[in-house]
Amino acid sequence: MHPSPDLGPVLRHRASLHRSRAALNRGGLTLGFLGGSITAPKTGTRWPEPLIGWLTQRYPSMRLRVENAALGATGSDLGVFRAGSEIIARGCDIVLVEYAVNDVGQPTERRNRTREGLLRQLLAAGCDVVNVYTFCPEMLVDMEAGRVPPTIAEFEVLAGHYGIGSVWMGLHAWTEVQRGLMTWSEWLPDGLHPESRGSLSYAQSVIAFCEAAWNPPPNPAVAPVPTALPAALHEGCWEKVNLLPLEQPECTGPWSWQRWWTCLGVTRVLHTTAPGSRLRFSFHGRGLVLGFDFGRSSGEVRFRVDQGEWVTTQRERPDWVGDSGWFRPTVVADDLVPGSHLFELETLTSLHAGRLGSTTTLAFFGILQ
């Protein structure tokens, strides 16, 4: 891969991918993906598709299983609650993590804690992990000035601390544009999401990483598999999490527990369409995150912890969002005194862009330990 003189190399190898190499030697590999819509398999034209195609050609006798758990419009704050069931429990040997774009809007302190918690979960489970960085327009000014965008630079600090390899796919594609090998419209037809040509560019950089990682010459500089994780860099990282059963809250009003189908990644929900519906439950931990199936028909909610002040949500509804279908987390708190706490919630009618909504669909109650 061609490095940029200002931004550094596209590929950074920091450790041998021991688990995935062993899986390839056994003749079977389980490949996992976490990320946003740039990685999600919904359209069939994203970068995982040519990568998967290359793997089946490069290792024709291998049995390849793919667990693409990427979801559009989601970041690492949701990924920490999905990694256990969607990636670790499914036996992924190697996981490609793509959240540099979708974490852009999160405060630095928050995204450092969520990302580190996610990486620690995956590494503790023995997965090989590779960070992959795509592109969004917010990165352009920094890249043109020879600066690494903060959302990528912060990921790289974590990668260095944990010995995780990384692929800056966005830099590879951007360099192709600078050299006249691809146009902006070929790369990003809508300004963000690559289709076939741009996805191939992204995949080519990951393929080059895998070729080198799985067929390396002797390299004493490559670190051995660590026996234990180093200390966390960010206090309060979201490593230890669990999900409260949806049936646990004490509910008042017309709630129902349902099998769900309108939101990718969501299988069961606690649902109501009535404003003024309430629920309450006790939990033990230092934080709480609520997962919603959210959209234009959703109402807002107000909540409080330990009978404190009520907090009312005011969530944006971008033009692209439908009536529902956005798997969206809402952080209640992540800095409580560890211990037992009481949570209360009430549903409200919302008025947004002249439209009223009162639906509340809860997909999970996530506890931070």
Legacy VTK file of the C-alpha trace (Angstrom):
# vtk DataFile Version 3.0
C-alpha trace
ASCII
DATASET POLYDATA
POINTS 369 float
0.000 0.000 0.000
1.209 3.526 -0.774
1.709 5.611 2.401
0.891 9.286 2.581
3.939 11.400 3.472
1.829 13.377 5.940
-0.784 10.975 7.252
1.225 7.810 7.643
0.639 4.313 6.286
-2.712 2.800 5.393
-1.793 -0.480 7.080
-0.456 -0.876 10.607
0.449 -4.392 11.774
0.838 -4.533 15.535
0.381 -8.211 16.408
0.037 -11.589 14.750
-3.535 -12.676 14.112
-3.017 -15.978 15.886
-6.628 -17.100 16.253
-7.647 -16.459 12.658
-4.397 -18.009 11.343
-5.128 -21.139 13.386
-8.701 -21.179 12.075
-7.469 -20.967 8.490
-5.090 -23.851 9.152
-8.041 -25.907 10.411
-10.004 -25.103 7.261
-12.707 -22.898 8.755
-12.966 -19.202 9.620
-15.690 -17.129 11.265
-15.414 -13.486 10.197
-17.219 -10.761 12.160
-18.037 -7.145 11.388
-19.148 -4.329 13.690
-19.870 -0.834 12.406
-22.393 1.433 10.739
-24.151 1.624 7.391
-20.867 1.796 5.452
-20.221 -1.771 6.629
-23.781 -3.105 7.016
-24.786 -5.808 4.499
-28.200 -4.335 3.658
-27.441 -3.175 0.091
-25.026 -5.929 -0.902
-22.636 -3.322 -2.364
-20.519 -2.487 0.680
-16.855 -3.300 1.214
-17.375 -6.593 3.104
-18.740 -8.151 -0.103
-15.509 -8.025 -2.173
-13.531 -8.988 0.930
-15.711 -12.075 1.378
-15.354 -12.838 -2.329
-11.577 -12.646 -2.080
-11.520 -14.937 0.957
-13.537 -17.626 -0.814
-11.186 -17.449 -3.805
-7.965 -17.241 -1.801
-8.928 -20.171 0.431
-11.223 -22.279 -1.777
-11.330 -25.278 0.552
-12.078 -23.171 3.628
-15.504 -23.126 5.244
-16.231 -19.425 5.740
-18.896 -18.177 8.144
-19.743 -14.476 8.146
-21.347 -12.632 11.065
-21.932 -9.087 9.807
-23.472 -7.345 12.809
-23.002 -3.790 11.479
-26.094 -1.577 11.663
-26.738 1.757 10.006
-26.676 4.920 12.148
-25.187 3.130 15.161
-21.918 3.676 17.001
-19.714 1.985 19.545
-22.139 2.962 22.341
-24.580 0.416 20.914
-21.851 -2.000 19.823
-20.777 -2.675 23.419
-24.224 -4.139 24.140
-24.399 -6.230 20.952
-20.886 -7.648 20.784
-21.557 -10.431 23.286
-24.540 -11.948 21.497
-23.783 -10.973 17.899
-20.019 -11.564 17.734
-18.507 -13.338 20.742
-21.264 -15.925 21.253
-21.109 -16.765 17.538
-17.469 -17.733 17.738
-15.918 -15.037 15.550
-12.211 -15.649 15.012
-11.505 -12.175 13.665
-13.580 -9.004 13.998
-13.290 -5.874 11.864
-14.445 -2.831 13.857
-15.627 0.241 11.902
-16.919 3.042 14.144
-14.641 5.985 13.328
-17.354 7.598 11.192
-20.443 6.976 13.299
-18.716 8.038 16.515
-17.819 11.464 15.077
-20.732 13.223 16.759
-20.024 11.780 20.207
-18.001 13.702 22.819
-14.381 12.591 22.944
-14.572 11.350 26.530
-17.691 9.295 25.843
-16.446 7.643 22.662
-13.108 6.794 24.256
-14.945 4.920 27.010
-17.331 3.088 24.677
-14.651 2.120 22.173
-12.240 0.877 24.783
-14.961 -1.139 26.472
-15.866 -2.753 23.153
-12.268 -3.603 22.276
-11.624 -5.051 25.727
-14.700 -7.285 25.418
-13.527 -8.664 22.084
-9.917 -9.143 23.173
-10.907 -10.778 26.465
-12.944 -13.283 24.444
-9.839 -14.150 22.413
-10.947 -12.631 19.122
-8.433 -11.219 16.674
-9.399 -7.555 16.266
-8.622 -5.127 13.453
-9.725 -1.487 13.506
-10.824 -0.216 10.097
-11.399 3.477 9.384
-13.677 4.669 6.608
-14.336 8.284 5.558
-16.884 11.007 6.140
-16.804 14.625 4.880
-15.992 15.936 8.376
-12.524 14.357 7.989
-11.575 16.161 4.767
-10.198 19.415 6.214
-7.852 17.553 8.558
-6.670 15.146 5.874
-5.981 17.907 3.370
-3.927 19.672 6.050
-1.913 16.519 6.749
-3.613 15.854 10.086
-5.146 12.604 11.256
-8.829 13.303 12.089
-9.422 13.130 15.865
-11.896 10.247 15.668
-9.195 8.131 13.967
-6.296 9.422 16.068
-8.160 8.415 19.243
-8.819 4.937 17.869
-5.121 4.651 17.023
-4.146 5.402 20.626
-6.267 2.440 21.701
-4.875 0.286 18.902
-1.330 1.021 20.017
-2.137 0.329 23.669
-3.713 -3.060 22.932
-1.538 -4.112 19.984
-4.440 -4.056 17.521
-3.754 -3.780 13.807
-5.541 -1.122 11.777
-6.459 -0.304 8.177
-7.192 3.284 7.158
-9.436 2.412 4.234
-10.487 6.038 3.842
-6.884 7.127 3.321
-6.373 4.450 0.670
-9.469 5.565 -1.261
-8.672 9.275 -0.809
-5.182 8.668 -2.207
-6.705 6.978 -5.239
-8.812 10.086 -5.830
-5.759 12.336 -5.480
-3.939 10.267 -8.095
-6.796 10.325 -10.579
-7.505 6.611 -10.249
-11.054 7.150 -8.996
-13.435 10.101 -8.921
-15.263 11.350 -5.849
-18.598 10.304 -7.355
-17.249 6.822 -8.067
-16.058 6.560 -4.483
-18.986 8.171 -2.628
-22.064 8.656 -4.833
-24.072 10.171 -1.952
-21.087 11.793 -0.218
-20.734 9.099 2.448
-21.587 5.569 1.316
-19.422 3.800 -1.256
-21.094 1.596 -3.809
-19.302 -0.976 -5.968
-16.202 1.020 -7.024
-15.579 2.695 -3.673
-16.309 -0.486 -1.760
-13.757 -2.336 -3.877
-11.174 0.314 -2.978
-11.927 -0.104 0.728
-11.784 -3.893 0.456
-8.476 -3.864 -1.423
-6.771 -2.205 1.533
-8.182 -4.798 3.950
-7.211 -7.612 1.595
-3.628 -6.301 1.532
-3.636 -6.248 5.348
-4.905 -9.829 5.558
-2.422 -11.101 2.959
0.458 -9.670 4.977
-0.944 -10.705 8.378
-1.698 -14.302 7.424
1.454 -14.863 5.381
4.113 -12.913 7.283
7.879 -13.339 6.975
9.693 -13.869 10.287
9.288 -10.667 12.232
10.562 -10.546 15.825
8.998 -7.079 16.207
5.495 -8.541 16.059
4.188 -8.915 19.585
3.155 -12.340 20.914
-0.373 -13.039 22.084
-0.750 -11.251 25.455
-1.644 -13.345 28.462
-3.726 -10.583 30.049
-5.146 -7.249 28.975
-3.219 -4.151 30.019
-4.882 -1.665 32.339
-7.585 0.423 30.717
-6.579 3.854 29.457
-9.935 5.472 30.188
-11.537 5.292 33.592
-15.103 4.066 33.385
-14.755 2.358 30.013
-17.811 0.344 29.043
-16.264 -3.098 29.321
-18.498 -4.886 31.811
-22.118 -4.695 30.698
-25.224 -6.808 30.952
-28.832 -6.598 29.833
-31.765 -6.466 32.232
-34.660 -8.759 31.194
-37.378 -6.798 29.395
-39.924 -8.454 31.687
-38.360 -7.066 34.863
-39.840 -3.517 35.012
-43.011 -2.824 36.941
-45.263 -1.232 34.300
-48.284 1.059 34.533
-50.372 1.662 31.418
-50.922 -0.282 28.165
-47.507 -1.864 27.678
-46.966 -5.123 25.780
-44.007 -7.452 25.334
-43.674 -8.404 21.681
-41.562 -10.246 19.149
-40.273 -7.475 16.834
-39.506 -7.235 13.124
-39.348 -3.573 12.022
-35.849 -2.746 13.342
-32.676 -4.600 12.367
-30.866 -5.993 15.385
-34.005 -6.018 17.554
-35.901 -9.238 18.245
-38.106 -8.467 21.269
-39.409 -5.205 22.710
-41.426 -3.575 25.448
-43.927 -1.415 23.555
-46.624 1.198 24.092
-48.326 3.875 22.021
-49.941 5.649 24.971
-48.470 8.843 26.464
-48.331 8.766 30.249
-47.338 5.090 30.424
-44.826 4.440 33.184
-42.285 1.855 34.229
-39.822 1.443 37.060
-37.143 -1.034 38.080
-34.127 -1.394 40.322
-30.701 -2.181 38.950
-27.217 -2.677 40.345
-24.326 -0.920 38.623
-22.841 2.470 37.800
-24.758 3.302 34.637
-27.790 2.661 32.493
-28.361 2.811 28.739
-31.739 2.372 27.065
-32.067 0.916 23.566
-34.992 2.110 21.433
-36.535 1.329 18.093
-36.791 4.998 17.198
-38.284 7.069 14.383
-40.666 9.856 13.435
-43.625 8.202 15.127
-41.731 7.918 18.423
-42.597 10.041 21.411
-40.110 11.397 23.874
-39.693 10.092 27.408
-38.769 11.557 30.732
-36.824 9.616 33.339
-35.138 9.936 36.695
-32.738 7.922 38.835
-33.102 7.514 42.590
-36.026 9.991 42.683
-33.829 12.825 41.437
-34.751 15.496 38.899
-36.728 14.391 35.854
-34.811 14.526 32.563
-36.781 14.851 29.311
-35.266 13.536 26.082
-35.130 15.770 23.014
-33.872 13.493 20.259
-33.204 14.663 16.725
-35.058 13.093 13.815
-32.911 13.393 10.660
-34.560 13.562 7.261
-33.496 9.999 6.439
-35.232 8.386 9.414
-38.553 6.597 8.865
-41.458 6.150 11.233
-39.372 3.539 13.070
-36.396 1.278 12.442
-33.484 3.190 13.981
-31.856 1.106 16.742
-30.874 4.019 18.942
-29.339 4.088 22.426
-30.041 6.762 25.017
-27.545 7.105 27.866
-29.283 7.683 31.188
-26.005 7.836 33.151
-22.564 6.234 33.185
-21.104 7.867 36.269
-23.361 6.761 39.120
-21.974 5.573 42.427
-21.680 1.787 41.984
-24.522 0.071 43.765
-28.294 -0.295 43.693
-30.420 2.368 41.969
-34.065 2.985 41.147
-35.010 4.007 37.592
-38.360 5.497 36.569
-39.637 6.419 33.100
-42.748 8.050 31.676
-43.732 8.265 28.009
-44.610 11.621 26.429
-46.142 12.924 23.223
-43.620 14.707 20.996
-44.112 17.392 18.364
-41.445 17.472 15.682
-41.666 19.249 12.320
-45.399 19.586 12.781
-45.916 15.891 13.461
-47.071 14.295 16.704
-45.726 10.998 17.989
-46.297 8.969 21.138
-44.893 5.492 20.411
-42.237 4.116 22.762
-40.501 0.868 21.829
-37.757 -0.303 24.192
-35.343 -2.938 22.908
-33.033 -3.266 25.924
-32.042 -1.957 29.336
-28.244 -1.993 29.385
-26.446 -1.954 32.728
-22.877 -0.682 33.091
-21.030 -2.467 35.890
LINES 1 370
369 0 1 2 3 4 5 6 7 8 9 10 11 12 13 14 15 16 17 18 19 20 21 22 23 24 25 26 27 28 29 30 31 32 33 34 35 36 37 38 39 40 41 42 43 44 45 46 47 48 49 50 51 52 53 54 55 56 57 58 59 60 61 62 63 64 65 66 67 68 69 70 71 72 73 74 75 76 77 78 79 80 81 82 83 84 85 86 87 88 89 90 91 92 93 94 95 96 97 98 99 100 101 102 103 104 105 106 107 108 109 110 111 112 113 114 115 116 117 118 119 120 121 122 123 124 125 126 127 128 129 130 131 132 133 134 135 136 137 138 139 140 141 142 143 144 145 146 147 148 149 150 151 152 153 154 155 156 157 158 159 160 161 162 163 164 165 166 167 168 169 170 171 172 173 174 175 176 177 178 179 180 181 182 183 184 185 186 187 188 189 190 191 192 193 194 195 196 197 198 199 200 201 202 203 204 205 206 207 208 209 210 211 212 213 214 215 216 217 218 219 220 221 222 223 224 225 226 227 228 229 230 231 232 233 234 235 236 237 238 239 240 241 242 243 244 245 246 247 248 249 250 251 252 253 254 255 256 257 258 259 260 261 262 263 264 265 266 267 268 269 270 271 272 273 274 275 276 277 278 279 280 281 282 283 284 285 286 287 288 289 290 291 292 293 294 295 296 297 298 299 300 301 302 303 304 305 306 307 308 309 310 311 312 313 314 315 316 317 318 319 320 321 322 323 324 325 326 327 328 329 330 331 332 333 334 335 336 337 338 339 340 341 342 343 344 345 346 347 348 349 350 351 352 353 354 355 356 357 358 359 360 361 362 363 364 365 366 367 368
